[in-house]
Amino acid sequence: MKADAADPGQTATDSTGGLGHGVTDGADPVVALATTGPDGPTGQFVGRSGPLPW
């Protein structure tokens, strides 16, 4: 079992008053983690620009 976390960043929604990037851009780190193969890394925290420090 793999355990990873994603930070979509500030995404423009009603909750943020429309501030931030688009929802599809915010999905980038989630999609990247979801499509990582079974031999890929685990225990990572990923943002839109790549790995983030814990």
C-alpha positions as a Python dict, from the first residue, in 0.01 Angstrom:
ca = {
    (1, 'M'): (0, 0, 0),
    (2, 'K'): (126, 345, -93),
    (3, 'A'): (60, 661, 107),
    (4, 'D'): (102, 1002, -54),
    (5, 'A'): (-52, 1348, -16),
    (6, 'A'): (-129, 1626, -264),
    (7, 'D'): (-158, 2002, -220),
    (8, 'P'): (-362, 2161, -501),
    (9, 'G'): (-267, 2512, -387),
    (10, 'Q'): (-514, 2800, -377),
    (11, 'T'): (-779, 2705, -628),
    (12, 'A'): (-1039, 2951, -760),
    (13, 'T'): (-1370, 2838, -611),
    (14, 'D'): (-1665, 3003, -441),
    (15, 'S'): (-1491, 2940, -108),
    (16, 'T'): (-1188, 3147, -213),
    (17, 'G'): (-1392, 3420, -380),
    (18, 'G'): (-1252, 3319, -717),
    (19, 'L'): (-890, 3379, -612),
    (20, 'G'): (-625, 3134, -728),
    (21, 'H'): (-566, 2911, -1028),
    (22, 'G'): (-829, 2708, -1212),
    (23, 'V'): (-970, 2383, -1079),
    (24, 'T'): (-813, 2179, -1359),
    (25, 'D'): (-469, 2319, -1266),
    (26, 'G'): (-533, 2231, -901),
    (27, 'A'): (-600, 1872, -1003),
    (28, 'D'): (-249, 1832, -1150),
    (29, 'P'): (-79, 1695, -835),
    (30, 'V'): (-373, 1462, -762),
    (31, 'V'): (-361, 1318, -1114),
    (32, 'A'): (18, 1282, -1094),
    (33, 'L'): (-11, 1073, -777),
    (34, 'A'): (-305, 871, -909),
    (35, 'T'): (-113, 773, -1222),
    (36, 'T'): (213, 678, -1047),
    (37, 'G'): (290, 315, -1116),
    (38, 'P'): (308, 47, -846),
    (39, 'D'): (687, 72, -836),
    (40, 'G'): (680, 451, -794),
    (41, 'P'): (781, 641, -481),
    (42, 'T'): (566, 654, -167),
    (43, 'G'): (551, 882, 135),
    (44, 'Q'): (563, 1197, -75),
    (45, 'F'): (386, 1532, -43),
    (46, 'V'): (335, 1678, -391),
    (47, 'G'): (227, 2022, -508),
    (48, 'R'): (169, 2163, -854),
    (49, 'S'): (546, 2219, -902),
    (50, 'G'): (658, 1882, -770),
    (51, 'P'): (759, 1738, -431),
    (52, 'L'): (716, 1958, -123),
    (53, 'P'): (895, 1928, 213),
    (54, 'W'): (695, 1767, 494),
}
